[in-house]
Amino acid sequence: MKTTIELPDALLEQARRFASDHDMTMKALIEQALREVMAKEKEQKKPFRLRDGSFDGGKGMSLDLKSWEQIRDIIYDPGAGRG
């Protein structure tokens, strides 16, 4: 696939010299650079880790839920489940 990119003149000249010094075409240099940048990015990505949301609430929290009515009551009146 053909595409057009705009580069600063100084960078383009530097890239041409680099490619020439390393017996590469500009196409090969750009392909290699893109592959390396994308591979590096993939290596650097850290896997998602869910942060620890637990807490030490002293005596803790305990609910004895035996029915949907109790659950509903607690949702609409959070103080209702405390005993």
C-alpha positions in Angstrom: 0.0 0.0 0.0 1.3 3.4 -0.8 0.9 6.4 1.5 2.3 9.9 1.9 3.8 11.2 5.2 5.1 14.6 6.0 8.4 14.8 7.9 10.5 17.7 8.9 13.3 18.3 6.4 16.0 17.7 8.9 14.5 14.4 10.1 14.0 13.2 6.5 17.6 14.0 5.6 18.8 12.2 8.8 16.7 9.1 7.9 18.0 9.1 4.4 21.6 9.2 5.6 20.9 6.4 8.2 19.2 4.2 5.5 22.1 4.8 3.1 24.7 4.1 5.8 23.0 0.8 6.7 22.3 -0.3 3.1 18.6 0.0 3.6 15.8 1.6 1.6 13.6 4.2 3.2 10.7 1.8 3.0 12.7 -0.8 5.0 13.8 1.7 7.6 10.2 3.0 8.1 8.8 -0.6 8.3 11.5 -1.6 10.8 11.0 1.5 13.0 7.2 1.0 13.0 7.5 -2.7 14.0 10.0 -1.9 16.8 7.9 0.9 18.2 4.7 -1.2 18.2 6.5 -4.3 19.7 8.0 -2.1 22.5 4.6 -0.6 23.3 3.1 -4.1 23.5 5.9 -5.3 25.9 5.4 -2.2 28.1 1.7 -2.6 28.7 1.0 -3.8 32.2 -1.8 -6.2 32.6 -4.9 -4.8 34.3 -4.9 -5.4 38.0 -7.9 -4.5 40.1 -6.9 -2.5 43.1 -7.6 -3.9 46.5 -10.8 -2.2 47.7 -11.1 -4.0 51.0 -11.1 -2.1 54.2 -10.7 -2.8 57.9 -13.9 -1.5 59.4 -13.2 -2.6 62.9 -16.1 -4.9 63.9 -17.0 -5.4 60.2 -20.3 -5.6 58.6 -22.8 -8.5 58.7 -26.2 -8.7 57.1 -28.6 -11.6 57.4 -30.6 -11.4 54.2 -33.3 -14.0 53.9 -35.7 -12.4 51.5 -35.9 -10.0 48.6 -38.0 -7.7 50.8 -35.1 -7.4 53.2 -32.7 -6.6 50.4 -35.1 -4.0 49.0 -35.6 -2.4 52.4 -31.8 -2.1 52.8 -31.4 -0.5 49.4 -34.0 2.1 50.1 -33.1 2.5 53.8 -29.5 1.6 54.4 -30.0 1.8 58.2 -32.6 -0.9 58.1 -30.1 -3.8 57.8 -28.2 -2.8 60.9 -29.0 -4.7 64.0 
